[in-house]
Amino acid sequence: MATLLRLSAWIDSFDELLGKLIRWLVLAAVLISAGNAIVRKLFNYSSNGLLEIQWYLFAGVFMLGVGYVFLHNGHVRIDFVSARLSSRTNAVIDALGMVVFTIPLSIIMIWLGWPLFENAWVSGEMSQNAGGLIRWPVLLLIPVGFALLLVQSVSELIKRVAYLTGHRDQPFSVIHAKSAEEELAEELAAAAAAEKTAAGSRA
C-alpha cells in the first residue's frame, strides 16, 4: 500500500501542477475574446480563426483540468445526500463509482477518441469555416483529457481503499472548499436562527 500511496502522491503532484498551468489558458481566451471584439467594433473585421481558438482554449481548460478538479474534490455531488452519510460510506460509494463508471468510461473514451485525432492528423483536416484552424489539436484533447481523468481516478481509488483499510486518515488529499451556494445557505440559516432567537427573547 505504501508504494501505491507514493504513486498516488506523484499523480496528485502532476495534476496540481497542470491545473495551475492551464489557468493561463483562461487568461489567453479572455484576451483573445476581448481583442477580437475590439477589432470587430473598431475596424469591422473578424476572423474565424480567432473565434475558433477561443473554444479550442475553452476545450483545453475543460479537458486538461478534469484531473485537477477530481483531485480537489470539486466534481458534482448530490450534497444533500452525501452530507448525511458517513465518511466511510461516501468512500465506498466513491470507490464503486470509479471502478464501475469512471475508469471504464475513461478507457472507452480514450479508445474511441484516439482514432479521431489520428485521422485528423494524417489527413490534415481543417475547419470547414473560411480561415478556420487545423482540427487535430482540439481532437487530441479528447484522449489526453480522459487519460488524465483515468490516472487521477486511479489515484483517488488508491486513497479511498487506503482510507477504508486504515492506511490513511482522510479519503481525500484536498478538501473541497464550500461552494458559494453552500456558504449562502449557511448564512441564511444562521440569520433565520438569530431572528428566531431574537423574536423569542422579545416575547
C-alpha positions as CSV (number, residue, x, y, z in Angstrom):
1,M,0.0,0.0,0.0
2,A,2.9,2.4,0.7
3,T,4.1,2.0,-2.9
4,L,0.6,2.7,-4.2
5,L,0.3,5.8,-2.0
6,R,3.6,7.1,-3.4
7,L,2.2,6.6,-6.9
8,S,-1.0,8.4,-5.9
9,A,1.1,11.3,-4.5
10,W,3.1,11.6,-7.7
11,I,-0.1,11.7,-9.8
12,D,-1.6,14.3,-7.5
13,S,1.5,16.5,-7.7
14,F,1.4,16.2,-11.5
15,D,-2.3,17.2,-11.8
16,E,-1.8,20.0,-9.2
17,L,1.0,21.5,-11.4
18,L,-1.0,21.0,-14.6
19,G,-4.1,22.6,-13.0
20,K,-2.0,25.7,-12.1
21,L,-0.5,25.9,-15.6
22,I,-3.8,25.7,-17.5
23,R,-5.1,28.7,-15.7
24,W,-3.1,30.7,-18.2
25,L,-5.3,29.3,-21.0
26,V,-8.3,31.1,-19.3
27,L,-6.4,34.4,-19.5
28,A,-5.4,33.7,-23.1
29,A,-9.1,33.0,-24.0
30,V,-10.2,36.3,-22.3
31,L,-7.6,38.4,-24.0
32,I,-8.3,36.9,-27.5
33,S,-12.0,37.3,-27.0
34,A,-11.6,40.9,-25.9
35,G,-9.2,41.7,-28.7
36,N,-11.5,40.1,-31.3
37,A,-14.5,42.1,-30.0
38,I,-12.5,45.4,-30.1
39,V,-11.2,44.8,-33.6
40,R,-14.6,43.9,-34.8
41,K,-16.2,47.1,-33.4
42,L,-13.4,49.4,-34.4
43,F,-12.4,48.0,-37.8
44,N,-15.4,45.9,-38.7
45,Y,-13.1,42.9,-39.1
46,S,-13.5,39.4,-37.7
47,S,-11.6,36.1,-38.1
48,N,-13.0,32.6,-37.8
49,G,-9.5,31.6,-36.6
50,L,-9.7,33.9,-33.7
51,L,-13.2,32.7,-32.9
52,E,-12.2,29.1,-33.0
53,I,-9.1,29.5,-30.9
54,Q,-11.4,30.7,-28.1
55,W,-13.3,27.4,-28.0
56,Y,-10.1,25.5,-28.5
57,L,-8.7,27.1,-25.3
58,F,-12.0,26.5,-23.5
59,A,-11.8,22.8,-24.5
60,G,-8.2,22.8,-23.3
61,V,-9.2,24.2,-19.9
62,F,-12.1,21.7,-19.6
63,M,-10.3,18.6,-20.7
64,L,-6.9,19.2,-19.3
65,G,-8.3,20.4,-16.0
66,V,-10.6,17.4,-15.3
67,G,-7.9,15.6,-13.2
68,Y,-7.3,18.8,-11.2
69,V,-11.0,19.1,-10.4
70,F,-11.2,15.5,-9.3
71,L,-8.1,15.9,-7.1
72,H,-9.7,18.9,-5.4
73,N,-13.0,17.0,-4.9
74,G,-14.7,19.7,-6.9
75,H,-16.8,17.4,-9.2
76,V,-20.6,17.4,-9.0
77,R,-22.0,15.6,-6.0
78,I,-25.5,15.3,-4.6
79,D,-24.5,17.2,-1.4
80,F,-27.8,16.8,0.5
81,V,-27.3,13.0,0.3
82,S,-23.6,12.7,0.8
83,A,-23.7,15.2,3.7
84,R,-25.9,12.7,5.6
85,L,-23.6,9.7,5.1
86,S,-20.5,8.8,7.0
87,S,-17.1,9.3,5.5
88,R,-16.6,5.5,5.2
89,T,-20.0,5.2,3.3
90,N,-19.0,8.0,1.0
91,A,-15.6,6.4,0.4
92,V,-17.2,3.1,-0.5
93,I,-19.6,4.8,-2.9
94,D,-16.7,6.8,-4.5
95,A,-14.6,3.6,-4.9
96,L,-17.5,1.7,-6.5
97,G,-18.3,4.6,-8.8
98,M,-14.7,4.8,-10.0
99,V,-14.5,1.1,-10.6
100,V,-17.9,0.7,-12.3
101,F,-18.2,4.0,-14.1
102,T,-15.3,6.5,-14.2
103,I,-12.4,4.2,-15.1
104,P,-14.3,2.1,-17.7
105,L,-15.7,5.3,-19.3
106,S,-12.3,6.9,-19.5
107,I,-10.8,3.8,-21.2
108,I,-13.7,3.7,-23.7
109,M,-13.3,7.4,-24.5
110,I,-9.6,7.1,-25.0
111,W,-10.2,4.1,-27.3
112,L,-12.8,6.0,-29.3
113,G,-11.1,9.4,-29.2
114,W,-7.7,8.3,-30.4
115,P,-8.8,7.4,-34.0
116,L,-10.5,10.7,-34.4
117,F,-7.2,12.5,-33.6
118,E,-5.2,10.1,-35.7
119,N,-7.4,10.6,-38.8
120,A,-7.3,14.3,-38.4
121,W,-3.5,14.3,-38.0
122,V,-3.0,12.1,-41.1
123,S,-5.4,13.9,-43.3
124,G,-4.5,17.4,-42.2
125,E,-8.2,18.0,-41.5
126,M,-9.1,21.7,-41.4
127,S,-12.1,23.6,-40.1
128,Q,-15.0,23.9,-42.6
129,N,-15.1,27.7,-41.8
130,A,-13.1,30.0,-44.0
131,G,-9.9,30.9,-42.2
132,G,-10.5,28.3,-39.6
133,L,-7.9,26.2,-37.8
134,I,-6.5,22.8,-38.2
135,R,-8.6,20.3,-36.2
136,W,-6.1,17.7,-34.8
137,P,-5.0,19.8,-31.7
138,V,-8.6,20.0,-30.3
139,L,-9.3,16.4,-31.2
140,L,-6.2,15.3,-29.3
141,L,-7.7,16.8,-26.2
142,I,-10.3,14.0,-26.1
143,P,-7.9,11.1,-25.4
144,V,-5.5,13.2,-23.4
145,G,-8.2,14.6,-21.2
146,F,-9.7,11.2,-20.5
147,A,-6.2,9.8,-19.9
148,L,-5.7,12.4,-17.2
149,L,-9.1,11.5,-15.7
150,L,-8.1,7.9,-15.8
151,V,-4.8,8.3,-13.9
152,Q,-6.4,10.7,-11.4
153,S,-9.2,8.1,-10.9
154,V,-6.6,5.5,-10.1
155,S,-5.0,7.9,-7.6
156,E,-8.4,8.6,-6.0
157,L,-9.2,4.9,-5.8
158,I,-5.9,4.2,-4.1
159,K,-6.7,6.9,-1.5
160,R,-10.3,5.6,-0.9
161,V,-9.0,2.0,-0.4
162,A,-6.2,3.2,1.8
163,Y,-8.7,5.1,4.0
164,L,-11.1,2.1,4.2
165,T,-8.2,-0.2,5.2
166,G,-6.8,2.1,7.8
167,H,-3.7,3.3,5.9
168,R,-5.0,6.9,5.6
169,D,-6.8,9.3,8.0
170,Q,-8.8,11.0,5.2
171,P,-10.2,9.7,1.8
172,F,-9.2,12.9,0.0
173,S,-5.9,14.7,-0.4
174,V,-7.5,18.1,-0.9
175,I,-10.8,19.0,0.9
176,H,-13.0,20.9,-1.5
177,A,-14.0,24.4,-0.2
178,K,-17.6,25.2,0.3
179,S,-19.3,26.5,-2.8
180,A,-20.9,30.0,-2.8
181,E,-24.3,28.4,-2.7
182,E,-23.4,26.3,0.4
183,E,-22.0,29.4,2.1
184,L,-25.1,31.4,1.3
185,A,-27.4,28.6,2.6
186,E,-25.4,28.5,5.9
187,E,-25.6,32.3,6.2
188,L,-29.4,32.3,5.6
189,A,-29.9,29.5,8.1
190,A,-27.8,31.4,10.7
191,A,-29.7,34.6,10.1
192,A,-33.1,32.8,10.4
193,A,-31.9,31.2,13.7
194,A,-30.8,34.5,15.0
195,E,-34.1,36.1,14.1
196,K,-36.0,33.3,15.7
197,T,-33.9,33.7,18.9
198,A,-34.4,37.5,18.9
199,A,-38.2,37.0,18.4
200,G,-38.3,34.6,21.3
201,S,-36.4,37.0,23.6
202,R,-38.8,39.8,22.8
203,A,-41.8,37.6,23.5
